[in-house]
Amino acid sequence: MSEPKGKAKRVVEVVPGVHHWTLSDERIGGARSDAYAVVDEDGAVVLIDPLPIDEELLRRLGKVTAIVLTAGNHQRSAWRFRKDFGAPVWAPEGAQGLEEKPDFFYVAGDTLPAGIVSFHTPGPTEAMYTLWIQQHPRSVAFISDLLTHAGRGTPEFVPSEYQDEPFRTRHSVQRILDHLPVQTVCFAHGAPIVGEGAAALRRALEEDSESPTAPAP
């Protein structure tokens, strides 16, 4: 899927070392899409699911040294930024629909640039990953398409007809709660939740109005 036509005009710091920008995405009916940049301790910048933006804003953060995709459907501006910044692209092994060949593939448990750890969270698609990082003293999870967040209230699951395996999506959210300390949650579509991330994920499961039944064994 090609990148959106719009271009973000500002970057906002979510927590120290994690920056965020958003735009209205005409590819999905004008709904919001969100992207992130992680600034490592040495000043290197890692882009996560990058969207179009005034590139000077990214250069002000530091030198862009890597681009990481959480899923094949989040290529967005990755290939153009790879050319512009000379930064390699990391993508999940098995990612579908890639328009270009990534420089590196990753699997569950890999440590990626800036100390980001990959955590397999299938459901919306098979090759979908949550990226987790400890930005001392805060832990941050970038949860791709598992949930969306309108900016207020409880995060919501994408309607089941747009997911490959809706039950696995719910299971993936539960696995995040079981295995990852999460204070801040960053969404691919929606405003980040700072400080109360784990509680928000629990509410999403508890208030889920479209929870599918488990598949037959």
C-alpha positions, 0 to 999 in steps of 0.5 A: 500500500503506497504512502498517504498523500498528506504530510504531518507538520509537527512532531510531539514528544510522547515520553522522553526519547519517543516522538510521534506524528499523525495525519488524516489517511485518505487510504483508510477513509480519512481515519488517523494514522500514527507514526513514531521515532525513537531516539537512542541514548547515542542520539541515533533515531529509529523510525517506526511505521513512518508516515509522510512528514516534513523531513527537516522535523526528523533531522532535528531529532538526530540522525535517522539510522533505521526504519522498523515496520510492525507489519507488511501493511505499514510500509507507508513512507519507509522506502522513500525514507530509506532512500532519503536518509540512507537508513536500512529497513527492518520488516517482520519475516513473512510480511506480505505485500512488501513493495521493496525488499527490506534490508533485514527481516526479524522474528520474535524475540529479536533485539532491533536498533535502539534496543527495541524488542520484537514480540509476535502478536498475530491476529490482524495478520500473521506477521504482526509484531508489537515493538517494546522498549524500556525508555528508563524509567518508562516501558513503551509498547508500539502495538501496531493494529491490535487496537485503535484509540480515538483519543479518549476512552477505552481502546477498541478492536478493529471490526472482525471482518478486517482481521484475519483471526480476531480471536488471536488478536484478543489473545495477543493483547492478553499475552502483552499483559502477561509478558511485557511491562507496559506503561505507555501504549503507542497505536498505529491508529490513535493517540498514545496512552501515557502511564496507564497503558496496561490498564487501558489494555485490560479495559479493552479486553473487559469492554470488548463488545465483539469478542469472537468465540474461541476456534474449535480445537 
